[in-house]
């Protein structure tokens, strides 16, 4: 598996391939990033990244980018799925470390016990190591964002 690109970009897929990777749905959650599906697809298909402009867009006030933190904090299971697929081999190590920390933090905010987080994790050792730090971040976010 090659490295996963995480910059802003436009993604174009064959529709018959995309249909094999539907977006997960979690009750009460409204958001799951397309990166989750792209990482899953990249384990089976090669992806070509071209550094060319194919469109220009404006960010809208109140849009996805503007509300991304709020969306993530109200879609904890979707974010945990993204973090978990981001901890597989082939993902560059800094992304794997950040994903482990966020996986634990979102799990803490969702009140998921450490044992379940470890059992469900694609990187159990990283999940175990980062859990104490995730509690601190989780408590901070609870206060800051009134969760």
N, C-alpha and C positions, 0 to 999 in steps of 0.2 A: 504494500500500500504506500502510495506517495504522500507527501505532505499535504495538509488541508489548508487552503487559502481562506483567510478570514477577513479580508478587506471588503469595502463597499463595492458591489458589482451587480451586474445584470446577469441572470442565469437563464439559459435557454436549454430545454430538454426535449427529447422525443416524448410525445404524449404517451405512447405505449409503455415506455420505461417508467415514466412518472406514475402511471396508474398502479404499478406494482409496489409503490412506496407511499401509501396514503398517510396523511397526517394523523397522528394519534389524537384521540379525544379524551379529555378528562372532565368529569362532571363538575360544573361550576367554574371552569376555566375557559378563557376566551382567546388564548394566544399560545402558539407554539411556533418557534422560528423555523424557517425553511432549512436552516443549517443542519438540523437534526436529520432530515431526510437525505440531504446531500451527503452527509458523512456515511449514512447507511448505504446509499447508492455507490459511493466511491469504493466500498469493499468489493463490489462486483464489476463495476464499470470504470473505465478510464475517463477522466474529465480533462478537457482542454481549456486552459485559461489563456485568454488573449487580452493584452493590455491596450485595448482600443476603446475609444468612446463610441457607443452606439446610440446613446440618448443622453439628454441633459434634463434633469428634473430639479424642482424646487422642493425643499422641505416645508411642509405645511404646519402652521402653528396648531397644536393639538393633535397632530398625526402620530403615527407609530413611533417614529424616532423621538419626537418630543415627549412622548409618554412611555418610553421603553422601560424605565425603572419601575414605574407603577404597574405596567402590564406584566413584567417578570415577577414582581412580588405578589401578584394576584393570580399567577399561573405557576405555582410552585412545582407541581408534578411534571408539567411540560418542561420546565427549566431543569429539573432533575434528570429527565430523560436525555436532554441535550448534553448536560454535563457528563452523564454516564457514557454516552456514545463517544464523547470527546476524550475519554480516558483509555481508549483502546490503543494497542500498539500501532504505530504509523502516524499518530498525531504527535506533533513536536512537543518536547518535554515541558516547555513553559505553559502551553495550553493545557496539558494533562494535569500539571500542578494546580493551576488556577481552577480548572474544572473540578478537581477533587475538593478543593476548599469550598467552592460554590455548591457542589452537590451536597456536602455536609451541611452548609448553612441553610440551604433551601429545605433539606430534610429536618433540621432543627426547627425551622419556622413552621413546618408542617406537623411537628410533634412526632416524628418517626424515630423510633428507638435506634440506638447505635447498632445493635446486633442485626436488625433488618437492613440498615444502610450498608453494612459490611457484606451481608449475604447477597444483596442485590447488586453490589458494585462490580464494575469491570476492573477496578483496581483496589482490592480490599486493603492492601497495605497503605496506600495513600489515603484512603478513607479513614483508616484508623489514626494515622499520624496527624491529619488536619482537623480532626473532630474538636479538640479543645479550643483551637483558634476560631472555629466556626461558631462555637457557642458565644464567644465575645462579639463577633460580627453580628450574629443573629440578634442578640440582645440590643446592640446598638441600633440596628435597623428597626427593631420593634419600637424603640423609643422615637427614633427620627421620623419614621414613616407612619407612626400610629397604627401598627398592625395588631 
